[in-house]
Amino acid sequence: MSWHQIEKWLVNILLYGSMAAILTFFYIPIFTMIAFSFKETNYMIFPFGGFSLQWYVKLFEHVDFYNAISNSFLIAFFTMIIATTLGTITALAWVRYRFKLRSVFQSINLLPIIFPQLILGIMLLLWFSVLGNVFEFNTGIVTVIIGHVVYLTPFAMVVVSVQIHAFDDTLEDAARDAGATIWQVYRDVTLPLIWPGVFSAGIFVFLLSWGNFYITFYLNGGARTIPTFVFAGLTQGSIPIYPALATLVFIPGIILVAVAEHYRRRALARL
Amino acid sequence: MVKVVDKSLKDRELWVTASPSTLLQLAFMLAPLCLLLMITFQVTQFFQVTWVWNLDTWTDVFTTGYYWSILLVTLKMAGLCVLLCFIISFPIAYGLATRFKAFENHIKVLMIFAFMTDIVLKTYGWVIVFDDSGVINWILRGTGIVGPDWINGLVFSQFATMVGMIYNLIAFMIFTIYLSVLNIDRDLIEASYDCGAGKFRTFWEVTLPLCRPGIWAGCLLVFVLSMGVYLEEKLMGGGNEPMMGHLIHQTFGTRVNWPLGSALTVVLMVVALVVLLIFIRIYRFDKYTATR
């Protein structure tokens, strides 16, 4: 075997091996949680005795659980609608227009991504408590939604931008030549063409909002979502229903990610 | 590809598309930032912020060594996290872009899911893995490597915090490097081979320099985000070796001292910004030497 072949062989071992290692690393805690959801004992001890579904039953009997699920869903849903809409609109200007102050526009609209969420949450908490004194409101679901929208609009913008980069704008010119107004062009040509990007951005925003901890933690007032509900339970002492909860959260999550990626990829391949 | 159009600032289409989110960020990102700066110059009385302009909070910050030692710990952890994330993710990102044609998208879905799912549940999963009665110890005891009473001391340590930080942040590094590897022109690599360079030399002198933008962006993102870590340190580190996130959270939550908490936040942001500027400085220099 020549040196060249050995070199090639070693590189392949490194690349394939590291990929296998990282995927294992990513899924260790996830599969551990799923396994623990079927345990029989009360304690977080491995190996656990027998198989049982009692923690799912306990979870569904837990009153706060329904509250947390409905809050999480409400917040994620409204965040998805607002942040995806805003992100799509911003992406149009981001990709297609060159103008004075463009770099200012870009840095302002990317800032939340490179900001630790803990600090963003605290800043917004201060801001809402000052505004709340003036306009007399308390933090709650609405403030959480605003916080999530601020944080996730840039994510939606980045995802949609990729789609806009790839799309063929001669179709818009054709529509314009045929006499369509600006609004008609956007509604009937641009939006359908970039829709796959918008759709997957929406799913990503939904999931990130659903799983968000820091911003929710500071802005929720009394309203608990799944992550803050779990965190509150963990800091008070581990309660064995959380693995069951985790399993119920993970399964729809991975299906949504797969759907979003599939849809986005097919659309990009078609362009 | 879409055309890029020049627009004047008077254009209505530009205003309609560019202003909504800019206004949002001005109102809920930059305005709170200004408020944060202003609050550092106030004092707190009976758990309430009183609007008296003075420098008490800042004297407190600069005279208490404890805060600065925590900042040092945070900087060390963040630096180590960036280094480890880079070392781990480079072969992964490179392999994902060049080797896994058939499975590339499945792997991406698996990674995106692991990155996006509920952060508290994932972190808690690690606690169960690391715990003395957890999975790792069971494997070690079962295979007879250690005795039955062996305690691994993994959970509630800085090591555990680091694993949690890498776990939650590495996706940013993998995807930025992956994108920059995808953008490399294959012809340049072929040209290098044609000139007689080996695999290693081509990697070192062609591939790696061409990936630099992605590497810098990834390092920057991971560094800034790891400065504000709280959850990993609280759940996995057990809060024994506090970092800035913990300190800030405690100052706001338990001590209800908003001016001090704001001042510590400002310190954290300024330090992160300084490091960031140094990064950018080196990057410029790096780009200059690379294109020379």
Chai-1 contact restraints between the chains, C-beta under 6 A:
chainA,res_idxA,chainB,res_idxB,connection_type,confidence,min_distance_angstrom,max_distance_angstrom,comment,restraint_id
A,E7,B,K199,contact,1.0,0.0,6.0,A-B,restraint_1
A,L14,B,P91,contact,1.0,0.0,6.0,A-B,restraint_2
A,L15,B,P91,contact,1.0,0.0,6.0,A-B,restraint_3
A,L15,B,G95,contact,1.0,0.0,6.0,A-B,restraint_4
A,L15,B,R99,contact,1.0,0.0,6.0,A-B,restraint_5
A,S18,B,P91,contact,1.0,0.0,6.0,A-B,restraint_6
A,S18,B,I92,contact,1.0,0.0,6.0,A-B,restraint_7
A,M19,B,I92,contact,1.0,0.0,6.0,A-B,restraint_8
A,M19,B,G95,contact,1.0,0.0,6.0,A-B,restraint_9
A,I22,B,I92,contact,1.0,0.0,6.0,A-B,restraint_10
A,F26,B,A114,contact,1.0,0.0,6.0,A-B,restraint_11
A,I28,B,V129,contact,1.0,0.0,6.0,A-B,restraint_12
A,P29,B,K122,contact,1.0,0.0,6.0,A-B,restraint_13
A,P29,B,G125,contact,1.0,0.0,6.0,A-B,restraint_14
A,P29,B,W126,contact,1.0,0.0,6.0,A-B,restraint_15
A,T32,B,G125,contact,1.0,0.0,6.0,A-B,restraint_16
A,T32,B,I128,contact,1.0,0.0,6.0,A-B,restraint_17
A,T32,B,V129,contact,1.0,0.0,6.0,A-B,restraint_18
A,T32,B,V135,contact,1.0,0.0,6.0,A-B,restraint_19
A,M33,B,G125,contact,1.0,0.0,6.0,A-B,restraint_20
A,M44,B,I128,contact,1.0,0.0,6.0,A-B,restraint_21
A,I45,B,S133,contact,1.0,0.0,6.0,A-B,restraint_22
A,F46,B,G134,contact,1.0,0.0,6.0,A-B,restraint_23
A,F46,B,V135,contact,1.0,0.0,6.0,A-B,restraint_24
A,F46,B,W138,contact,1.0,0.0,6.0,A-B,restraint_25
A,L86,B,P20,contact,1.0,0.0,6.0,A-B,restraint_26
A,L86,B,S21,contact,1.0,0.0,6.0,A-B,restraint_27
A,I89,B,T17,contact,1.0,0.0,6.0,A-B,restraint_28
A,I89,B,P20,contact,1.0,0.0,6.0,A-B,restraint_29
A,T90,B,S21,contact,1.0,0.0,6.0,A-B,restraint_30
A,L92,B,T17,contact,1.0,0.0,6.0,A-B,restraint_31
A,A93,B,T17,contact,1.0,0.0,6.0,A-B,restraint_32
A,A93,B,A18,contact,1.0,0.0,6.0,A-B,restraint_33
A,R96,B,V2,contact,1.0,0.0,6.0,A-B,restraint_34
A,R96,B,V5,contact,1.0,0.0,6.0,A-B,restraint_35
A,Y97,B,V5,contact,1.0,0.0,6.0,A-B,restraint_36
A,Y97,B,K7,contact,1.0,0.0,6.0,A-B,restraint_37
A,Y97,B,L14,contact,1.0,0.0,6.0,A-B,restraint_38
A,R98,B,V4,contact,1.0,0.0,6.0,A-B,restraint_39
A,R98,B,D6,contact,1.0,0.0,6.0,A-B,restraint_40
A,F99,B,K7,contact,1.0,0.0,6.0,A-B,restraint_41
A,F99,B,L14,contact,1.0,0.0,6.0,A-B,restraint_42
A,K100,B,L9,contact,1.0,0.0,6.0,A-B,restraint_43
A,F105,B,A18,contact,1.0,0.0,6.0,A-B,restraint_44
A,I108,B,T22,contact,1.0,0.0,6.0,A-B,restraint_45
A,I108,B,Q25,contact,1.0,0.0,6.0,A-B,restraint_46
A,N109,B,S21,contact,1.0,0.0,6.0,A-B,restraint_47
A,L111,B,M29,contact,1.0,0.0,6.0,A-B,restraint_48
A,I114,B,V224,contact,1.0,0.0,6.0,A-B,restraint_49
A,P116,B,L225,contact,1.0,0.0,6.0,A-B,restraint_50
A,P116,B,M227,contact,1.0,0.0,6.0,A-B,restraint_51
A,P116,B,G228,contact,1.0,0.0,6.0,A-B,restraint_52
A,L118,B,G228,contact,1.0,0.0,6.0,A-B,restraint_53
A,L118,B,Y230,contact,1.0,0.0,6.0,A-B,restraint_54
A,L118,B,G245,contact,1.0,0.0,6.0,A-B,restraint_55
A,I119,B,G228,contact,1.0,0.0,6.0,A-B,restraint_56
A,I119,B,T265,contact,1.0,0.0,6.0,A-B,restraint_57
A,M123,B,P32,contact,1.0,0.0,6.0,A-B,restraint_58
A,M123,B,L36,contact,1.0,0.0,6.0,A-B,restraint_59
A,L124,B,P32,contact,1.0,0.0,6.0,A-B,restraint_60
A,L126,B,L35,contact,1.0,0.0,6.0,A-B,restraint_61
A,W127,B,P32,contact,1.0,0.0,6.0,A-B,restraint_62
A,W127,B,L35,contact,1.0,0.0,6.0,A-B,restraint_63
A,V150,B,F28,contact,1.0,0.0,6.0,A-B,restraint_64
A,V150,B,M29,contact,1.0,0.0,6.0,A-B,restraint_65
A,T153,B,S21,contact,1.0,0.0,6.0,A-B,restraint_66
A,I164,B,V2,contact,1.0,0.0,6.0,A-B,restraint_67
A,F167,B,V2,contact,1.0,0.0,6.0,A-B,restraint_68
A,D169,B,V2,contact,1.0,0.0,6.0,A-B,restraint_69
A,D169,B,K3,contact,1.0,0.0,6.0,A-B,restraint_70
A,L207,B,M116,contact,1.0,0.0,6.0,A-B,restraint_71
A,L208,B,M116,contact,1.0,0.0,6.0,A-B,restraint_72
A,G211,B,T117,contact,1.0,0.0,6.0,A-B,restraint_73
A,G211,B,D118,contact,1.0,0.0,6.0,A-B,restraint_74
A,G211,B,I119,contact,1.0,0.0,6.0,A-B,restraint_75
A,F213,B,I119,contact,1.0,0.0,6.0,A-B,restraint_76
A,F213,B,V120,contact,1.0,0.0,6.0,A-B,restraint_77
A,P227,B,D118,contact,1.0,0.0,6.0,A-B,restraint_78
A,P227,B,V120,contact,1.0,0.0,6.0,A-B,restraint_79
A,V230,B,V120,contact,1.0,0.0,6.0,A-B,restraint_80
A,F231,B,V120,contact,1.0,0.0,6.0,A-B,restraint_81
A,A246,B,L121,contact,1.0,0.0,6.0,A-B,restraint_82
A,V249,B,D118,contact,1.0,0.0,6.0,A-B,restraint_83
A,G253,B,T117,contact,1.0,0.0,6.0,A-B,restraint_84
A,I254,B,F113,contact,1.0,0.0,6.0,A-B,restraint_85
A,V257,B,V109,contact,1.0,0.0,6.0,A-B,restraint_86
A,V257,B,I112,contact,1.0,0.0,6.0,A-B,restraint_87
A,V257,B,F113,contact,1.0,0.0,6.0,A-B,restraint_88
A,A258,B,V109,contact,1.0,0.0,6.0,A-B,restraint_89
A,E261,B,V109,contact,1.0,0.0,6.0,A-B,restraint_90
A,R265,B,N105,contact,1.0,0.0,6.0,A-B,restraint_91
